[in-house]
Amino acid sequence: MIIHEEGYVYNFNFHLVFVTKYRRKIFDTQEKMNTMKAILQRQATISEVTVSQLEVMPDHVHMLISFKPKYAPSNIVKNLKGASARIWFKQYPETKQLLWGGHLWSPSYYMGTLGDMSKVVEKYIESQYTEAMRRQLKGYYGKNR
C-alpha cells in the first residue's frame, strides 16, 4: 500500500513473526487470541503502525505491517512486544506462572520485507542512464528537449 505523507511517499510492508517464550501455548482459547489481537491492534495504532493482517496462534503471532520510514524496524518490534506483554500480564497475571522469568515473548523474531522491487528499480535506473547517454550523444545534454 502506497502511503502519501507531507514531503515523502513510502511503501514499506513487513511480515513480522514472534513467538511466546519457550513456545508455550499461552493463547489457548479464542478469547485469549482475540484479547491479544486487540492489544496488538491498539498498540500498533498508538505507534503509528498500519496492520494489514494479524493472526494470533496458540504460541506465536503473524503480522503484516507498514510504518513510517522514520521508525527503525527493531524499535517497532520492541514496542509491540513490550507493550503487549505488559498489558497481557495485567489482564492475565496467572500466565506468568507458565513462563519462567516472567517474559511473555521470546527475544527473537522474524521480519521480512514483502514485494522485492529490486529488479524493477534496477531496470528503471538502467533506463535512466541509457536515456541520458542517448540525449548526450545527440547533443541535448543539459537542454530542455
C-alpha positions in Angstrom: 0.0 0.0 0.0 1.5 3.3 -1.0 1.2 6.0 1.7 1.5 9.7 1.0 2.8 11.9 3.7 3.8 15.5 3.6 7.2 15.6 1.8 7.5 11.9 1.0 5.8 8.7 -0.2 6.5 5.2 1.1 5.6 1.6 0.5 7.1 -0.5 3.3 5.4 -3.8 4.0 6.8 -6.2 6.5 5.9 -9.7 7.6 6.6 -10.0 11.3 6.5 -13.2 13.3 7.3 -13.6 17.0 6.8 -16.4 19.4 6.0 -16.9 23.1 8.8 -17.7 25.5 9.6 -21.4 25.3 6.9 -21.7 22.6 4.3 -22.1 25.4 0.7 -22.3 24.1 -0.4 -19.2 26.0 -3.2 -18.2 23.7 -5.1 -21.4 24.0 -8.7 -20.1 23.8 -10.5 -17.9 21.3 -11.0 -15.3 24.0 -7.2 -15.1 24.7 -6.4 -15.0 20.9 -8.9 -12.1 20.5 -7.6 -10.3 23.5 -4.0 -10.4 22.2 -5.3 -9.3 18.7 -7.0 -6.3 20.3 -3.9 -5.4 22.4 -1.6 -5.6 19.3 -4.0 -3.6 17.2 -4.3 -0.9 19.9 -0.5 -0.7 20.4 0.1 -0.6 16.6 -2.3 2.4 16.3 -0.6 4.2 19.1 2.8 3.5 17.5 1.7 4.7 14.0 1.9 1.2 12.6 -0.6 0.1 10.0 -1.7 -3.6 10.4 -3.0 -5.1 7.2 -3.3 -8.6 8.6 -2.9 -10.1 12.1 -3.2 -13.7 13.3 -2.6 -14.9 16.8 -1.8 -18.6 17.1 -1.5 -20.5 20.4 2.3 -19.9 20.6 3.1 -17.2 18.0 1.9 -14.1 16.1 1.9 -13.3 12.4 1.6 -9.6 11.4 1.6 -7.8 8.1 2.6 -4.3 9.0 3.7 -1.0 7.5 5.1 2.1 9.2 6.8 5.4 8.5 10.4 5.3 7.3 11.5 7.5 10.2 11.0 4.4 12.6 13.5 1.7 12.9 12.1 -1.8 12.4 13.7 -3.1 15.6 12.1 -0.3 17.6 8.7 -1.1 16.2 9.1 -4.8 17.2 10.4 -3.8 20.7 7.4 -1.5 21.2 4.8 -4.0 20.0 6.2 -6.9 22.1 7.0 -4.9 25.2 3.7 -3.1 25.5 1.6 -6.1 24.6 3.4 -8.2 27.3 2.7 -5.5 30.0 -0.9 -5.2 29.1 -1.3 -9.0 28.8 0.1 -9.7 32.3 -2.3 -7.1 33.8 -5.2 -8.9 32.3 -3.9 -12.5 32.8 -1.5 -12.5 35.7 -1.8 -16.2 36.1 0.1 -16.6 32.8 3.4 -15.6 34.4 3.4 -18.9 36.2 3.7 -20.8 32.9 6.7 -18.7 31.9 10.0 -18.9 33.8 11.3 -15.4 34.3 8.0 -13.8 33.6 8.6 -12.9 29.9 5.7 -13.4 27.5 7.8 -13.2 24.3 11.0 -14.9 23.2 13.6 -12.2 22.5 13.9 -13.4 18.8 11.6 -12.5 15.9 11.4 -12.8 12.1 10.9 -9.7 10.0 10.9 -9.8 6.2 10.1 -7.3 3.6 7.5 -8.0 1.0 7.5 -7.3 -2.7 11.0 -7.5 -4.0 11.2 -4.5 -6.3 15.0 -4.6 -6.8 14.8 -5.8 -10.4 12.2 -3.2 -11.3 14.3 -0.4 -9.7 17.4 -1.8 -11.4 15.8 -1.6 -14.8 14.4 1.9 -14.1 17.9 3.2 -13.1 19.4 1.5 -16.2 16.8 3.1 -18.5 17.6 6.5 -16.9 21.3 6.0 -17.7 20.5 4.9 -21.3 18.2 7.9 -21.9 20.8 10.3 -20.5 23.5 8.9 -22.7 21.3 9.0 -25.8 20.5 12.6 -25.1 24.2 13.4 -24.6 25.3 11.8 -27.8 22.6 13.8 -29.7 23.9 17.0 -28.2 20.8 17.5 -26.0 22.6 17.1 -22.7 21.5 19.9 -20.3 18.8 21.2 -22.7 15.1 21.0 -22.3 14.3 18.7 -25.2 
